[in-house]
């Protein structure tokens, strides 16, 4: 299992390891700048992939590019709700979700990459406006994630920026595997 895997059954130690790996990947990059660049980078990563390869997983039991892009759109949707909860409520509970169940039950394998890219881009734009308008004090507000515990908005921004990087790498890896 990859250090960037985040299975729904992960316990506290696994969640802490996942978080540490994400923060290490982001390193000293500005999370806002990284997040601003993502829609363009994501579009470029899938732009010239032949349509017949978008749905091919890199290996049995793994996701395809189509599924990764839809996951990013849904992750941004979940983040949108979480970010607003943290800004508007005092220490709100932030529910985890099973990304593999979402992929299966929400039919990611049948999604349109173009639609998912558009959804991701629109949600990201709205979230960036929210982040850019938030004061330092507002970015320090926290929610309580059901698996990872207390997280500030500033911390969540770093996690989402790093999450982008993980999935860009994944798309590159899938492209290489299915293009052979």
N, C-alpha and C positions, 0 to 999 in steps of 0.2 A: 504494500500500500504506500502511496506517495505521502510525503510530508505535508502535501497540500490537500490531501483527502480530508473530507469533513463529513463522515457518515452520520446519519441521524442517531445511531446508537452510541456515538462517541460519548465517553464520560468526561468528567472535569479535566483529567490529566490530558486526554486526547484533545480537548478543546483548547487547553492552554498551549499545547505543542503546536496545534494548527495556527493559533493566533501569533505565537512567537515566530513561526516560519513566515507568515504573511508580513509581519513587521520587518523581519530581516530582509525579505525580498524588496520591500519598498525602500528600505535603508533611509537615506537622507533626502530622497526625492520629495518635492512639495506635493502633497496629496491632491490639492486643488488643481495644480498644473497637470498632473498625471491624469486626473479625472476629466479635465477639459479636452485632453488629447485623445481620449479613448474612442469616442464615436468615429472619428476619422480613421484611427488605427484599426478599429474593428472592421469598418467597411473595406479598408484596403486589404485586410487579412483574408477576406472572403470574396473579394471582387472578381478575381480571375479563376476561381475554383469552378471546374465544369459542374453544371447542375447535377449530373448523375453521381458525382462524388460527394456532394454536400450531405447526403444521408448515409454515407458509408462510415461505420465506426473504425477506429484504428485497430481494434481487436475485438473478439467476441466479448460481450458484456460491458464494453466501453461505449462512450458517447460518440456521436457523429458531430461534425461541425454544425449542422442544423440544430442539434440538441443543445450544444454549447451556447449558440447565439440566443436561442429561446430562453435558456437558463439565465443568461445575462440580463435579458429583458425582464424576466420575472423577479430576479434578484433585485434589480433596480426598483421594481414595483414594491417589493417587500421593504426595501430600504427607505423608499419614499414615505411609507407609513411609519416606520420606526423613527426616522429623523423628525417627523412632525410630532409624533407622540412625545419624544424627548424634549422638544422645544416648548410644547404646549402644556404638558402635564408634569407633575412632580413624581420623579422616580417610577415611571410607568414600567409595567411588565412587558418584556419584548419576547414574544414567542419564537422558538426555533421552528424550522420546518424541514421535512425530509425531501431533499432535492431529487432523489431518485424516484420517490413516489410521485412527486410533481411531474417529472419527466415522463413517467409511464402513464399516469392517470390523466394528465393534461395533454397527452399526445404530442409531445415535443417532436417526435420523429416524423410527424405529418405537418409541422408548422412551416410557414413561409419564412425563409431567411430574410427576404426584403421587408416583410411586415415586422418581424422581430427586431431587425435593425432600426426601423422607424420608431417602434415602441421604445426601444432602449434609448435612442437619441433624444426623443421628446422628454422622457422621464429624466434623463441625465441633465438636460438643459434646465428643467424645473428645479432639480435638486441643487445644481450649481448656483442658481439664483438664490435659493434658500441659504446655502452655505456662505455665499459672498455677502449676504445681508446680515448674517449672524455676528453678533459682537463676541468678543473673547469670553465674556461671562456666559453668553448663551451657548457657546461651543463647549463650555465646561459642564453644562447640565448633563445629567446622567439618566439612563434607563437601566433596567435590570434584565439582562438576557437570561433566558431559562437554562442555558448551558454554560455560558461564559461569565455570568455574573454582571457586576456593575460596569457599564461602559459609557464614557462621555461621548458627546457628539463629535468632538475632535478625534477621539480614538476611532469611532465608527468610520469617520471620513478616511482615516489611514487604512482601515481594514478593507473598505470598498475599493480604494485606489489599488491596493495590493491584489485584491481579488481580480481586478481587471487584468493585471499583469500575469497572474496565474493562468487565466483563460486565454490570453493571447499566446502564451507559450503552448498551451494545450492545442489550440487551433493549428499552430505551426507544426506540432508533432503529428497531429492527425493528418494534415496535408501531406506531410512527408510519407506517412504510412500508406495512405490510400492512393498516392500518386505513383507508387512503385509498380 
